[in-house]
Amino acid sequence: MDIPIPLPSYKTWRHGEIDKKTEALILDSNFDYDGEKFSLSSDSRAEWLGLKTLESSLAWPVILPTITGGYYTLVQANLDGFINAGLLVYRSYKQSSRLLKEQIDACATLEEAAAIVDDRT
């Protein structure tokens, strides 16, 4: 005998699954800036914010690793553009996550919620 899952519990579970997939997509992704590819890993994001926080006290330019194993020389005048390029990709994944969760939250039945597919790649 199957015991039905209460809709609120199912929605909470789906939110968690969407969050896990979002984080995996972000970690497996990268972004382009000035013809180079950079990581979106947690460590990389922390490094960018550190650059911004310490901007006035750093010796510019700074050298950043690319995902291809090379290095990129970032000048201070391009710091905001660099950070914004990464944040644009990061935020697009977060926005797609939020939209899926809103669709699930709007469902009145378990069947409706189960029919929503997270096909992000």
Backbone as a chain_set.jsonl record, in Angstrom:
{"seq": "MDIPIPLPSYKTWRHGEIDKKTEALILDSNFDYDGEKFSLSSDSRAEWLGLKTLESSLAWPVILPTITGGYYTLVQANLDGFINAGLLVYRSYKQSSRLLKEQIDACATLEEAAAIVDDRT", "coords": {"N": [[0.836, -1.179, 0.0], [0.731, 2.089, -0.995], [1.711, 5.021, 0.581], [0.569, 8.222, 0.378], [2.549, 11.119, -0.305], [2.522, 14.059, 1.562], [1.582, 17.138, 0.073], [2.9, 19.622, 0.893], [5.282, 18.575, 1.991], [6.375, 17.295, -0.217], [6.841, 19.482, -1.897], [8.79, 20.844, -0.406], [10.855, 18.955, -0.491], [11.328, 18.93, -3.292], [12.23, 21.57, -3.632], [14.679, 21.409, -2.29], [16.001, 19.558, -3.957], [16.14, 21.058, -6.31], [17.773, 23.148, -5.418], [20.157, 21.701, -4.918], [20.791, 20.863, -7.537], [21.107, 23.339, -8.75], [23.383, 24.377, -7.442], [25.261, 22.458, -8.262], [25.243, 22.897, -11.031], [26.246, 25.508, -11.108], [28.815, 25.126, -10.02], [29.915, 23.474, -11.957], [30.07, 25.126, -14.06], [31.234, 27.936, -16.014], [32.518, 31.213, -16.852], [32.849, 33.696, -19.412], [35.29, 36.166, -20.001], [36.744, 38.807, -21.543], [37.705, 37.172, -23.612], [38.681, 34.961, -22.279], [38.211, 32.057, -20.16], [36.682, 31.533, -17.026], [36.398, 30.092, -13.747], [33.405, 29.313, -11.862], [33.47, 28.451, -9.289], [33.052, 28.071, -5.712], [35.34, 28.909, -4.331], [36.532, 30.533, -6.261], [34.592, 32.552, -6.544], [34.717, 33.673, -3.994], [37.282, 34.667, -4.118], [37.003, 36.713, -6.052], [35.332, 38.505, -4.7], [37.004, 39.118, -2.636], [38.988, 40.477, -4.042], [37.551, 42.752, -4.764], [36.913, 43.789, -2.25], [39.446, 44.336, -1.224], [40.407, 46.059, -3.068], [41.523, 48.742, -3.137], [43.887, 48.419, -1.784], [45.482, 46.616, -3.089], [48.208, 45.596, -5.203], [48.15, 46.468, -8.412], [48.46, 45.378, -11.815], [46.532, 42.302, -11.21], [47.082, 38.785, -11.251], [45.174, 36.209, -12.543], [44.013, 32.815, -12.468], [42.961, 30.905, -15.297], [40.385, 28.657, -16.534], [41.507, 27.071, -18.387], [44.048, 26.533, -17.705], [45.775, 28.563, -18.048], [46.815, 31.983, -17.49], [45.49, 35.17, -16.564], [45.816, 38.634, -16.876], [44.505, 40.962, -14.884], [43.438, 44.214, -14.888], [42.914, 47.007, -12.709], [40.91, 48.79, -13.572], [39.181, 47.143, -14.924], [38.004, 45.499, -13.078], [35.329, 45.62, -11.999], [33.805, 44.988, -14.293], [34.72, 42.4, -14.791], [33.89, 41.024, -12.437], [31.127, 41.439, -12.651], [30.572, 40.004, -14.994], [30.93, 37.348, -14.173], [29.024, 37.245, -12.103], [26.676, 37.598, -13.538], [26.256, 35.146, -14.877], [26.138, 33.434, -12.65], [23.893, 34.499, -11.29], [21.932, 33.99, -13.199], [21.557, 31.226, -13.015], [20.617, 31.073, -10.373], [18.253, 32.55, -10.652], [16.796, 30.922, -12.431], [16.397, 28.764, -10.777], [14.79, 29.904, -8.79], [12.484, 30.475, -10.297], [11.578, 27.889, -10.996], [10.964, 26.894, -8.439], [8.899, 28.637, -7.741], [6.962, 27.843, -9.609], [6.458, 25.257, -8.697], [5.517, 25.819, -6.135], [3.119, 27.02, -6.774], [1.48, 24.958, -7.478], [-1.421, 22.978, -6.993], [-1.826, 20.329, -6.559], [-0.253, 17.152, -5.935], [0.327, 15.763, -8.266], [0.427, 17.79, -10.21], [2.675, 19.211, -9.277], [4.643, 17.232, -9.493], [4.796, 17.004, -12.199], [6.326, 19.083, -13.094], [9.326, 19.72, -14.604], [12.769, 19.799, -14.091], [14.825, 20.749, -16.29], [17.237, 21.938, -16.677], [20.506, 22.465, -17.913]], "CA": [[0.0, 0.0, 0.0], [1.49, 3.325, -1.074], [1.249, 6.125, 1.417], [0.839, 9.438, -0.383], [3.392, 12.151, 0.301], [1.789, 15.32, 1.656], [2.041, 18.132, -0.898], [3.933, 20.527, 1.432], [6.542, 17.834, 2.132], [6.899, 17.086, -1.564], [7.359, 20.773, -2.361], [10.044, 21.09, 0.311], [11.841, 18.047, -1.073], [11.667, 19.424, -4.638], [13.058, 22.769, -3.457], [16.018, 20.933, -1.961], [16.587, 18.973, -5.162], [16.442, 22.172, -7.216], [18.947, 23.827, -4.858], [21.331, 20.856, -5.166], [21.124, 20.92, -8.957], [21.587, 24.692, -9.038], [24.772, 24.464, -6.978], [26.079, 21.623, -9.145], [25.363, 23.603, -12.312], [27.15, 26.645, -10.911], [30.178, 24.624, -9.823], [30.385, 22.887, -13.209], [29.994, 26.136, -15.107], [32.29, 28.944, -16.098], [32.071, 32.412, -17.558], [33.829, 34.294, -20.313], [35.622, 37.575, -19.846], [37.874, 39.262, -22.367], [38.221, 36.055, -24.401], [39.175, 33.886, -21.418], [37.186, 31.359, -19.375], [36.977, 31.517, -15.597], [35.57, 29.201, -12.932], [32.38, 29.852, -10.964], [33.529, 27.697, -8.035], [32.921, 28.856, -4.481], [36.631, 29.547, -4.054], [36.726, 31.614, -7.231], [33.687, 33.659, -6.19], [35.276, 34.307, -2.793], [38.456, 35.427, -4.555], [36.577, 37.966, -6.698], [34.85, 39.425, -3.676], [38.207, 39.582, -1.946], [39.607, 41.5, -4.888], [36.753, 43.976, -4.658], [37.056, 44.291, -0.88], [40.82, 44.829, -1.032], [40.776, 46.754, -4.31], [42.377, 49.925, -2.962], [45.165, 48.092, -1.161], [46.213, 45.637, -3.895], [49.128, 46.052, -6.244], [47.538, 46.132, -9.698], [47.41, 44.391, -12.086], [46.607, 41.005, -10.532], [47.102, 37.639, -12.16], [44.138, 35.247, -12.192], [44.057, 31.59, -13.266], [41.824, 30.587, -16.161], [40.083, 27.224, -16.432], [42.296, 26.346, -19.385], [45.395, 26.343, -17.184], [46.561, 29.762, -18.287], [46.667, 33.091, -16.549], [44.942, 36.399, -17.116], [46.216, 39.831, -16.15], [43.344, 41.829, -14.675], [43.757, 45.576, -14.443], [41.923, 47.514, -11.764], [39.795, 49.425, -14.283], [38.284, 46.103, -15.428], [37.557, 44.64, -11.987], [33.864, 45.554, -11.925], [33.325, 44.248, -15.463], [35.06, 40.995, -14.565], [32.986, 40.5, -11.411], [29.763, 41.434, -13.191], [30.45, 38.91, -15.97], [30.73, 36.125, -13.396], [27.755, 37.314, -11.382], [25.58, 37.449, -14.494], [26.039, 33.709, -15.064], [25.72, 32.921, -11.341], [22.514, 34.94, -11.032], [20.995, 33.335, -14.126], [21.237, 29.924, -12.424], [19.784, 31.32, -9.194], [16.93, 32.978, -11.128], [16.088, 29.76, -12.974], [16.005, 27.99, -9.597], [13.664, 30.597, -8.165], [11.3, 30.303, -11.146], [11.09, 26.515, -10.825], [10.351, 26.798, -7.114], [7.618, 29.346, -7.792], [6.025, 26.983, -10.329], [6.088, 24.165, -7.796], [4.704, 26.39, -5.054], [1.793, 27.365, -7.295], [0.726, 23.736, -7.746], [-2.446, 22.628, -6.009], [-1.837, 18.886, -6.341], [1.018, 16.448, -6.047], [0.519, 15.417, -9.673], [0.881, 19.011, -10.893], [4.047, 19.503, -8.851], [5.521, 16.197, -10.032], [4.902, 17.179, -13.655], [7.289, 20.144, -13.404], [10.607, 19.092, -14.877], [13.965, 20.645, -14.032], [15.628, 20.292, -17.424], [18.395, 22.816, -16.842], [21.788, 21.776, -18.146]], "C": [[0.885, 1.248, 0.0], [0.865, 4.39, -0.182], [1.579, 7.413, 0.669], [1.696, 10.425, 0.414], [2.557, 13.419, 0.404], [2.409, 16.368, 0.715], [3.088, 19.08, -0.31], [5.294, 19.836, 1.59], [7.188, 17.612, 0.774], [7.516, 18.376, -2.105], [8.697, 21.098, -1.7], [11.16, 20.218, -0.248], [12.284, 18.532, -2.446], [12.534, 20.68, -4.562], [14.503, 22.372, -3.167], [16.727, 20.333, -3.157], [16.981, 20.057, -6.173], [17.681, 22.915, -6.724], [20.223, 23.031, -5.112], [21.764, 20.943, -6.625], [21.674, 22.291, -9.328], [23.05, 24.825, -8.632], [25.7, 23.637, -7.858], [26.287, 22.3, -10.494], [26.333, 24.768, -12.204], [28.585, 26.158, -10.815], [30.77, 24.043, -11.101], [30.462, 23.903, -14.333], [31.21, 27.046, -15.075], [31.712, 30.18, -16.77], [33.218, 32.957, -18.39], [34.045, 35.751, -19.957], [36.86, 37.854, -20.68], [38.539, 38.098, -23.106], [38.779, 34.9, -23.589], [38.013, 33.28, -20.637], [37.647, 31.248, -17.923], [35.967, 30.647, -14.861], [34.534, 29.984, -12.135], [32.39, 29.134, -9.619], [33.377, 28.64, -6.84], [34.216, 29.59, -4.161], [36.875, 30.721, -4.998], [35.848, 32.819, -6.895], [34.199, 34.395, -4.957], [36.49, 35.161, -3.165], [38.05, 36.746, -5.21], [36.132, 38.975, -5.67], [36.005, 39.96, -2.838], [38.927, 40.651, -2.738], [38.871, 42.827, -4.754], [36.931, 44.606, -3.279], [38.417, 44.95, -0.667], [41.316, 45.683, -2.196], [41.775, 47.89, -4.091], [43.743, 49.596, -2.373], [45.993, 47.081, -1.962], [47.177, 46.326, -4.849], [48.563, 45.564, -7.575], [48.58, 46.188, -10.784], [47.596, 43.135, -11.242], [46.508, 39.907, -11.582], [46.085, 36.62, -11.663], [44.268, 33.991, -13.053], [42.8, 31.455, -14.125], [41.548, 29.094, -16.036], [40.855, 26.399, -17.456], [43.733, 26.119, -18.937], [46.304, 27.534, -17.423], [46.334, 30.799, -17.2], [46.187, 34.326, -17.288], [45.379, 37.565, -16.239], [45.02, 40.775, -16.083], [43.811, 43.178, -14.159], [42.61, 46.106, -13.597], [40.706, 48.111, -12.46], [38.772, 48.402, -14.787], [37.704, 45.214, -14.332], [36.036, 44.522, -11.939], [33.279, 44.787, -13.1], [33.569, 42.754, -15.324], [34.079, 40.362, -13.569], [31.561, 40.417, -11.949], [29.548, 40.328, -14.209], [30.207, 37.582, -15.253], [29.392, 36.11, -12.688], [26.557, 37.153, -12.306], [25.241, 35.971, -14.706], [25.517, 33.089, -13.768], [24.257, 33.255, -11.075], [21.515, 34.294, -11.98], [20.608, 31.947, -13.605], [20.327, 30.09, -11.211], [18.367, 31.731, -9.602], [16.133, 31.792, -11.679], [15.617, 28.853, -11.831], [14.77, 28.6, -8.945], [12.38, 30.41, -8.972], [10.711, 28.898, -11.028], [10.384, 26.346, -9.477], [8.994, 27.497, -7.086], [6.566, 28.526, -8.53], [5.534, 25.855, -9.428], [5.182, 24.679, -6.679], [3.284, 26.709, -5.505], [0.912, 26.136, -7.541], [-0.239, 23.419, -6.605], [-2.485, 21.136, -5.708], [-0.43, 18.318, -6.488], [1.328, 16.127, -7.505], [1.02, 16.627, -10.468], [2.339, 19.302, -10.558], [5.035, 18.501, -9.438], [5.738, 16.358, -11.531], [5.902, 18.279, -14.043], [8.671, 19.526, -13.468], [11.723, 20.14, -14.801], [14.913, 20.15, -15.118], [16.831, 21.208, -17.689], [19.655, 21.979, -17.036], [22.927, 22.749, -18.065]], "O": [[1.699, 1.433, 0.905], [-0.345, 4.617, -0.198], [2.743, 7.669, 0.36], [1.577, 10.542, 1.634], [1.938, 13.82, -0.582], [3.631, 16.453, 0.594], [4.098, 19.327, -0.969], [6.334, 20.447, 1.348], [8.406, 17.727, 0.631], [8.592, 18.353, -2.703], [9.624, 21.571, -2.358], [12.279, 20.688, -0.453], [13.479, 18.547, -2.742], [13.471, 20.833, -5.346], [15.436, 22.938, -3.738], [17.919, 20.567, -3.358], [18.032, 19.972, -6.809], [18.545, 23.274, -7.523], [21.251, 23.6, -5.476], [22.951, 21.079, -6.921], [22.602, 22.394, -10.13], [23.865, 25.333, -9.402], [26.81, 24.071, -8.166], [27.391, 22.275, -11.039], [27.147, 24.993, -13.1], [29.476, 26.715, -11.458], [31.981, 24.106, -11.312], [30.879, 23.571, -15.443], [32.086, 26.927, -14.218], [30.558, 30.187, -17.2], [34.391, 32.711, -18.11], [33.099, 36.477, -19.65], [37.892, 37.201, -20.524], [39.764, 38.035, -23.217], [39.302, 33.945, -24.164], [36.966, 33.906, -20.472], [38.797, 30.926, -17.625], [34.827, 30.489, -15.299], [34.742, 31.144, -11.78], [31.408, 29.205, -8.88], [33.554, 29.852, -6.961], [34.194, 30.755, -3.766], [37.364, 31.772, -4.583], [36.301, 33.962, -6.954], [34.117, 35.622, -4.893], [36.702, 36.237, -2.604], [38.671, 37.779, -4.961], [36.494, 40.15, -5.737], [35.986, 41.107, -2.389], [39.422, 41.624, -2.169], [39.488, 43.887, -4.646], [37.082, 45.822, -3.162], [38.523, 45.988, -0.014], [42.505, 45.99, -2.289], [42.775, 47.976, -4.804], [44.662, 50.411, -2.454], [47.097, 46.729, -1.547], [46.984, 47.476, -5.242], [48.51, 44.359, -7.821], [49.513, 46.985, -10.687], [48.649, 42.918, -10.642], [45.928, 40.09, -12.652], [46.125, 36.212, -10.502], [44.597, 34.083, -14.236], [41.71, 31.851, -13.712], [42.368, 28.349, -15.5], [40.855, 25.17, -17.396], [44.545, 25.579, -19.688], [47.474, 27.514, -17.041], [45.748, 30.528, -16.152], [46.445, 34.501, -18.478], [45.319, 37.489, -15.012], [44.581, 41.315, -17.098], [44.487, 43.273, -13.134], [41.464, 45.688, -13.763], [39.583, 47.952, -11.981], [37.622, 48.756, -15.048], [36.98, 44.265, -14.634], [35.513, 43.412, -11.847], [32.343, 44.009, -12.918], [32.723, 41.942, -15.696], [33.514, 39.3, -13.829], [30.868, 39.426, -11.721], [28.456, 39.766, -14.285], [29.373, 36.786, -15.681], [28.702, 35.09, -12.669], [25.527, 36.623, -11.892], [24.069, 35.596, -14.714], [24.564, 32.31, -13.788], [23.477, 32.388, -10.679], [20.364, 34.071, -11.602], [19.455, 31.537, -13.741], [19.373, 29.331, -11.042], [17.393, 31.313, -8.975], [14.935, 31.674, -11.423], [14.55, 28.246, -11.92], [13.825, 27.893, -8.595], [11.31, 30.208, -8.399], [9.493, 28.734, -10.966], [9.326, 25.723, -9.4], [8.049, 26.999, -6.475], [5.403, 28.51, -8.129], [4.344, 25.54, -9.402], [4.194, 24.034, -6.327], [2.351, 26.67, -4.702], [-0.286, 26.278, -7.787], [0.083, 23.572, -5.426], [-3.096, 20.713, -4.726], [0.453, 18.933, -7.087], [2.482, 16.216, -7.925], [1.922, 16.504, -11.296], [3.14, 19.603, -11.443], [6.139, 18.874, -9.834], [6.747, 15.902, -12.069], [6.277, 18.383, -15.211], [9.131, 18.893, -12.518], [11.62, 21.222, -15.379], [15.708, 19.239, -14.89], [17.367, 21.239, -18.797], [19.838, 20.935, -16.411], [24.083, 22.361, -18.233]]}, "num_chains": 1, "name": "protein.A"}
